[in-house]
Amino acid sequence: MSNASPRLPAPTRLTSGRAASRIQAQVAQLSPDANDRQHALRQIVAGADRATRVLEQLLRLARLDPLARLPNPVEVGLAELARQGLADFLQSVDARDIRLQTAGSPLLVRGDAELLQIVLRNLLDNALRYTPADSRIHVFARRQGGELSLGVADDGPGVPPTELPRLVERFYRGREANAEGSGLGLAIVQRIAELHDARFEVENLPAGGFTARLRWCRSPAA
């Protein structure tokens, strides 16, 4: 896993967030206009939410980094995990064209279902952040030959080829640096892939779009 130096360290980002929240709080205190006050308060809440997400992701990485292997792996069916993960995700986001594609069942791997659900959520969150609102997004779990894969594909703008190797770097934010996000989601996916003896692959699709997936080079649970 890449441990390259981030473009903007977490303490710097959190400090910037606190400074922005302080400014918005001052606006809310001093502005005579009710609409301006409400806007400032919404910005404060949004900033607090972003800081909470960054801290949660940092804590998750801190728990995953020391592990040499999964402590209690069990058989996990990727097709059912994809169905449940997508259903849970759709309850927390606005309506988008997100579809499920599964081929074969039960597509068993040895692993941790909770961590693999985090993989799906992070990949879906990434697709939603960096694709236009009219993009189609596909969640897939499938077998091709002896290989299993679990991932997310979209028909959005893709990623500049020079950025592809850097997407798993911690705090690196590809495609659009000004999009919301901490730059930790794909780093977490990479770490979970390592613990599952899987490869995390990202690529632009020949017909346009982008895909990110975990791939098990040989079926680990026939």
N, C-alpha and C positions, 0 to 999 in steps of 0.2 A: 504494500500500500504506500502511496506517495505521502511523504511528510514534508513536502516543499514548503518554504516559508509563504504564508498567506500574504495577499496584497494588502489586507487591512486586518490586523490582529483583533481577536474578540474583545479584549479590554478597550481598544480604541473605538470599536463600533459601539460598545455599550456606553462608553463615556460620551460619544457623539449623540447617542440616543437620549441620554439623560439631559444633555445640554439643550437639545431640541425640545424635550418635554418641559424643561424649565421656561424656555421662551414662550411656549404655548400657554403655560400656566400664567405667566405674566400678562399675556394678551387677554386671557379670560378674566383676570383680576381687574385690568385697567380699561378694557373696552366698554364704552357706553352702549354699544349696539348688541342687541340680544343674539342676532344671527352670527356675529363675529365671535361672541362668547361660546355659542354652541359649537361652531366650527373648531375653535381652539380646544374645547373639551373632547370632541371626537378625535382630534389629532393626538391628544394625550392618551386616550384609551388605546388607539391604534399603536402608538409607540410602546405602551406597556405590553401589549400583546406580542409585538415583535421581539421585545427584550425577553419575554417569557419563553418564546419559541427557541431563541438562541441558547438560553440557559438550559432548556430541556435537551436540546441536541448535544450541547457540550457535556452534560451529565451522562447522556447515553453513550457517547464516545468514550468517556472516562470509564464506564463500566465494561465496555467491549474491548478496549485496548489491551488490558492485561490478560485476556483469555487466550490460551493456546488452542483450545478446542471447545466445542459446545459441552456443557456439563451433563446434560440429560437429553440427548437426541432421541427422537421417536419417529415413527413413520408418519409422514405428512403427505396428504393427497393434494397435488398442486391445482387440479381442476376445481375441487371444492373450495380450496383456499382462495383461488381467484374469484370465484362466485361470491363468497362471503365478504372478501375484502372490498370488492367493487360495491356491493350492496351497502356496506357500512360507510364507505367513502361518499356515496351519493346522498346520504342523509345529511352530510355536513357541508355540501357545496351547492351553489346555484346550478340550475339545469344546464347541462352541456351534452353534446353528442358523444357519449362514452359507451362503447360497446364491448361485449365479452366474446372472445374466441377461444374455444377449447377443443382439443382434438385428442381423443383417447381418454380413458379413465381407468384407474384413479391417478396415474402419473405419480408414483410414490418416490419420495426422497427421504433420507434420514436428516432430521433437522429440528428446528424450533419454530413452531407455527407462529408464535407471537412476533419473532424477529422477521420472518418472511412476510407477515402482514405489514410490518414497518417498511420493508422494501417496497411493497406495492403502493403504500400510501405516499412514500417519498417520490416514487416515479410518477404517480398520478399528479401529485402536487407540482412537480417539476413541469410536466406537460401542460398543466393548466396555466402556469405562470408565463410560459414562453411561447404559447401558440395563440393565434387570433381566436376570437370568440366563436367563429364559424368553423373552426377546425374539427376534424373527426379524430377521436382518440380511441384506441383499441387496447384492451387488456387481454393478454393471451397466455395460455398454458398449453404446451403441446409437446409431442414427441416427434422427432425427426431421426429416423434410423434408431440408433441406440442412445441418442442425446435427448435430454429434457431441457425445456426452457420455460421461464416465467418472466414476463416483462410487459412493457407498455410501448406502443407505437403511435405516432401521430402523423398527420399530413401537413404539419406546419412548415416554417421556413428552414428547419434544419440548423446545423451548427457549422461555422467556418471550419474547414478541415484542420487548420492549425490549432484550433481550440480543443478538439476531441481528446487528445491525451491529457489535457489539464483539467477536465471536468471533475475528476475524482480528488483533486487537490482541495485541501481544507480551506474554506473561505473563498475559493475561486468561484466566480459567478459568470458563467458563459452566456453566449447569445447577446444579452442586454445587461450590462452591469448596473443599470439604474432600476431594474426590476426588483420587486420586493423579494426578500429571501436572504438567508444567512450564508449560503455557499457551503453548507454542511450536509445537506440532504444526500448527495451522491457519494460523499465520503463515507457516510454511515452505511449506505448500500454496499460500497466496496468492502468495508470491514465485515459486514454480515455475509457477503459472498465468500470471503476467505474462510470464515468459520464453518461454512457449509461445503467446503471443497468444491466451490463453483467458481466460474469465471464471470466477472461483471463486464459486459460489452456494451459499448455505445457506438452507433454509426448512423450516418446519413443513408437514407434509402435511395436506391437507384431512380425510382419514379418520383422522388421528392418526399420530404418528411424525415422523421428521426425515430430511432428505436433505441431503447435501453432494456437490457435483459440480464438475468442470471442464467447461465448455461452450464449444465452438468455434462461433461464431455462423454461420459458413459453413464448409462442408467444406474444410479447407486442403489436402487432397491427394485429388482426385477419383479 
